[in-house]
Amino acid sequence: MTEYANFRQRLDAVLRTRDVKQVQDFLIAERQWSPGQPADAEFAMWMMIGGSPALRDLHGRAREWLISHGHEADADAVLRKEKRQEGKQAKQGKKRGR
């Protein structure tokens, strides 16, 4: 397993907890963040959850959190690809059902 793949698996495991402090501590320990950075760690955490294919089951929660905190454009940007994929699958299912 590559170093990045290993890091990504560990990051996804920490993101799955949805515990901002754990995410922050992990990323500081991995030298990806500095103490106090980013300014809005909770926003960053939800954006990372929304951008992770491994956490697809949490994408709905990420969208809800982002929109309810005034980040609808960010939610659309990070989750747009998934939305398009779902639309394609629905259209294909309709075509097959004819």
Sine and cosine of phi, psi and omega as CSV:
sin_phi,cos_phi,sin_psi,cos_psi,sin_omega,cos_omega
0.00,0.00,0.68,-0.73,0.00,-1.00
-0.95,0.33,0.32,-0.95,0.01,-1.00
-0.87,0.49,-0.66,0.75,0.00,-1.00
-0.91,0.41,-0.69,0.72,-0.01,-1.00
-0.87,0.49,-0.63,0.78,0.03,-1.00
-0.91,0.42,-0.72,0.70,0.04,-1.00
-0.86,0.51,-0.70,0.71,-0.05,-1.00
-0.89,0.46,-0.66,0.75,0.04,-1.00
-0.88,0.47,-0.70,0.71,0.01,-1.00
-0.92,0.39,-0.65,0.76,0.04,-1.00
-0.88,0.47,-0.73,0.69,0.01,-1.00
-0.87,0.50,-0.61,0.79,0.03,-1.00
-0.90,0.45,-0.66,0.76,0.02,-1.00
-0.95,0.32,-0.66,0.75,0.04,-1.00
-0.87,0.49,-0.59,0.81,-0.02,-1.00
-0.86,0.51,-0.44,0.90,0.02,-1.00
-0.94,0.34,-0.39,0.92,-0.06,-1.00
0.84,0.54,0.49,0.87,0.02,-1.00
-0.97,-0.25,0.96,-0.28,-0.09,-1.00
-0.83,0.56,-0.66,0.75,-0.02,-1.00
-0.89,0.46,-0.69,0.73,0.02,-1.00
-0.90,0.43,-0.67,0.74,0.02,-1.00
-0.88,0.47,-0.73,0.68,0.00,-1.00
-0.87,0.49,-0.75,0.66,0.00,-1.00
-0.87,0.49,-0.69,0.73,0.01,-1.00
-0.87,0.49,-0.76,0.65,-0.06,-1.00
-0.93,0.36,-0.51,0.86,0.10,-1.00
-0.94,0.35,-0.70,0.72,0.02,-1.00
-0.88,0.47,-0.55,0.84,0.01,-1.00
-1.00,0.07,0.06,1.00,0.02,-1.00
0.87,0.48,0.54,0.84,0.08,-1.00
-1.00,-0.09,-0.48,0.87,0.05,-1.00
-0.82,-0.57,0.31,-0.95,0.14,-0.99
-0.94,-0.33,0.42,-0.91,0.06,-1.00
-0.80,0.59,0.73,-0.68,0.00,-1.00
0.99,0.13,-0.02,1.00,0.00,-1.00
-0.84,-0.54,0.68,-0.73,-0.07,1.00
-0.95,0.30,0.23,-0.97,-0.04,-1.00
-0.88,0.47,-0.61,0.79,0.00,-1.00
-0.89,-0.45,0.99,0.11,-0.06,-1.00
-0.90,0.43,-0.54,0.84,-0.01,-1.00
-0.92,0.39,-0.69,0.72,0.07,-1.00
-0.86,0.52,-0.73,0.68,0.00,-1.00
-0.87,0.49,-0.66,0.75,0.00,-1.00
-0.87,0.49,-0.73,0.68,-0.02,-1.00
-0.92,0.39,-0.55,0.84,0.07,-1.00
-0.91,0.41,-0.66,0.75,0.03,-1.00
-0.91,0.41,-0.64,0.77,0.05,-1.00
-0.88,0.48,-0.72,0.69,0.00,-1.00
-0.89,0.45,-0.48,0.88,-0.03,-1.00
-1.00,-0.02,-0.04,1.00,-0.06,-1.00
-0.99,-0.12,0.90,-0.44,0.06,-1.00
-0.86,0.50,-0.49,0.87,-0.02,-1.00
-0.95,0.30,-0.27,0.96,-0.04,-1.00
-0.93,-0.38,0.51,0.86,-0.04,-1.00
-0.81,0.59,-0.54,0.84,0.00,-1.00
-0.92,0.39,-0.27,0.96,0.02,-1.00
-0.97,-0.23,0.01,1.00,-0.05,-1.00
-0.89,0.46,-0.60,0.80,0.04,-1.00
-0.89,0.46,-0.68,0.73,0.04,-1.00
-0.91,0.42,-0.63,0.77,0.02,-1.00
-0.88,0.47,-0.72,0.70,0.01,-1.00
-0.86,0.51,-0.73,0.69,0.00,-1.00
-0.86,0.51,-0.73,0.68,-0.02,-1.00
-0.89,0.45,-0.75,0.66,-0.05,-1.00
-0.86,0.50,-0.73,0.68,-0.02,-1.00
-0.91,0.41,-0.68,0.73,-0.03,-1.00
-0.93,0.36,-0.24,0.97,0.03,-1.00
-0.94,-0.35,0.35,0.94,0.12,-0.99
0.99,0.16,0.37,0.93,-0.05,-1.00
-0.89,-0.46,0.68,0.73,-0.05,-1.00
-0.87,0.49,-0.67,0.74,0.00,-1.00
-0.89,0.46,-0.63,0.77,0.03,-1.00
-0.92,0.39,-0.66,0.75,0.04,-1.00
-0.87,0.49,-0.71,0.71,0.02,-1.00
-0.89,0.46,-0.65,0.76,-0.04,-1.00
-0.92,0.40,-0.71,0.71,-0.09,-1.00
-0.99,0.16,-0.44,0.90,-0.07,-1.00
-0.95,-0.30,0.08,1.00,-0.05,-1.00
-0.89,0.46,-0.69,0.73,-0.04,-1.00
-0.85,0.52,-0.69,0.72,0.01,-1.00
-0.89,0.46,-0.66,0.75,0.01,-1.00
-0.88,0.48,-0.68,0.73,0.01,-1.00
-0.90,0.44,-0.65,0.76,0.01,-1.00
-0.89,0.46,-0.69,0.73,0.01,-1.00
-0.89,0.45,-0.65,0.76,0.02,-1.00
-0.89,0.46,-0.68,0.73,0.03,-1.00
-0.89,0.46,-0.70,0.72,-0.01,-1.00
-0.90,0.44,-0.64,0.77,0.01,-1.00
-0.90,0.43,-0.68,0.73,0.02,-1.00
-0.90,0.44,-0.66,0.75,0.01,-1.00
-0.91,0.42,-0.62,0.78,0.02,-1.00
-0.90,0.44,-0.62,0.79,0.03,-1.00
-0.92,0.40,-0.66,0.75,0.01,-1.00
-0.90,0.44,-0.65,0.76,0.00,-1.00
-0.93,0.36,-0.50,0.87,-0.06,-1.00
-0.98,0.21,-0.14,0.99,-0.03,-1.00
-0.93,0.37,0.00,0.00,0.00,0.00
